[in-house]
Amino acid sequence: QVQLVESGGGLVQAGGSLRLSCAASGGTYSRNAMGWFRQAPGKEREFVAVVRWSDGNTYYANSVKDRFTISRDNAQNTVYMQMNSLKPEDTAVYYCAADYRGREVALSTLPNRYDYWGQGTQVTVSS
């Protein structure tokens, strides 16, 4: 069983930075990727960023490209997301997710391609 625990959310002013962490338990043999999604009140869950576990290849949503950086630490079994130049529209609950579809499968932006989810961490950006 895989468990994901997010941390690092909080309240920050526009233009500020936060670093989210997601500590994973369980094996990594068939883990393809780890991703971050977010969900604002009244909106659907949306893709933010993903990193392939084997080679660190990344992909970002256009709305966060050049502001957010996703990374992974294989030894610590943890994925991070550095968020800079935060905007009020970044306010949401941020979820970590793990894709166990098997290695070398194409990275996905679709929530239903992910097998395990964390409980979420709130990020609030004030204007």
C-alpha positions in Angstrom: 0.0 0.0 0.0 1.3 3.4 -0.9 0.7 6.4 1.3 1.4 10.0 0.4 1.7 12.8 2.9 1.9 16.4 1.8 3.3 19.4 3.8 4.5 22.9 3.3 1.2 24.7 2.5 0.3 28.0 4.1 -0.6 31.6 3.6 1.7 33.8 1.6 1.5 37.2 -0.1 1.4 37.6 -3.8 4.9 37.4 -5.2 6.0 35.2 -2.4 7.3 31.6 -2.4 6.4 28.2 -0.8 7.9 24.8 -1.1 5.6 21.8 -1.0 6.8 18.3 0.0 5.2 14.9 -0.5 6.6 12.0 1.4 5.8 8.6 -0.1 5.8 5.2 1.5 5.8 1.9 -0.4 7.8 0.5 -3.2 9.0 2.4 -6.3 9.6 -0.5 -8.7 6.6 0.1 -10.9 6.2 3.8 -10.0 6.2 5.8 -13.3 5.8 9.3 -12.0 4.7 11.6 -9.2 2.5 14.6 -9.9 0.9 17.7 -8.3 -2.7 18.7 -8.9 -4.7 21.5 -7.3 -8.4 22.2 -6.7 -9.8 25.6 -6.0 -13.3 26.0 -4.5 -16.0 25.4 -7.1 -13.5 24.2 -9.7 -12.4 20.8 -11.0 -9.1 19.3 -10.0 -6.4 20.5 -12.4 -2.9 19.3 -13.3 0.0 21.4 -12.1 3.3 19.4 -12.7 4.7 15.9 -13.0 8.1 14.3 -12.7 9.1 10.9 -14.0 10.6 8.9 -11.2 13.3 7.1 -13.2 15.0 10.0 -15.0 13.5 13.2 -13.5 11.9 14.3 -16.7 9.2 17.0 -16.0 6.2 18.6 -17.5 4.2 21.6 -16.4 0.9 23.3 -16.9 1.2 26.5 -18.9 -0.2 28.5 -15.9 2.8 27.6 -13.7 5.6 27.1 -16.2 8.7 29.2 -15.3 7.3 29.8 -11.7 7.0 26.3 -10.3 9.7 23.6 -10.2 9.0 20.0 -9.4 11.8 17.7 -8.3 12.2 14.3 -6.7 14.6 12.8 -4.2 14.8 9.0 -4.9 16.7 8.3 -1.7 14.1 10.1 0.5 11.2 8.8 -1.6 9.9 12.4 -1.7 8.7 14.8 -4.3 8.9 18.6 -4.0 7.4 21.6 -5.7 9.1 25.0 -5.3 6.5 27.7 -6.1 7.8 31.2 -6.8 6.1 34.4 -7.8 2.8 33.1 -6.4 -0.4 34.7 -7.6 -3.9 34.9 -5.9 -5.1 32.5 -8.6 -2.7 29.9 -7.3 -4.9 29.6 -4.2 -6.1 26.0 -3.9 -5.7 22.7 -2.1 -2.7 21.0 -3.6 -2.6 17.3 -3.9 0.3 14.9 -4.5 -0.4 11.9 -6.6 1.5 8.7 -7.7 1.3 7.0 -11.0 2.0 3.3 -10.8 1.1 2.3 -14.4 4.6 1.0 -14.9 7.9 2.5 -15.9 8.4 4.4 -19.1 4.7 5.0 -19.7 4.0 8.5 -21.1 3.6 11.2 -18.5 0.0 12.1 -17.9 -1.9 15.2 -16.9 -5.2 13.3 -16.2 -6.2 12.6 -12.6 -7.6 9.2 -13.5 -4.2 8.0 -14.6 -2.9 8.3 -11.0 -3.3 5.5 -8.5 -2.7 7.0 -5.1 -3.4 10.5 -3.7 -2.4 12.4 -0.6 -4.8 14.3 1.7 -4.0 17.7 0.3 -2.4 20.9 1.7 -3.9 24.3 1.5 -2.1 27.1 -0.3 -3.6 30.6 0.1 -2.1 33.6 -1.8 -3.3 37.0 -0.6 -3.3 40.0 -2.9 
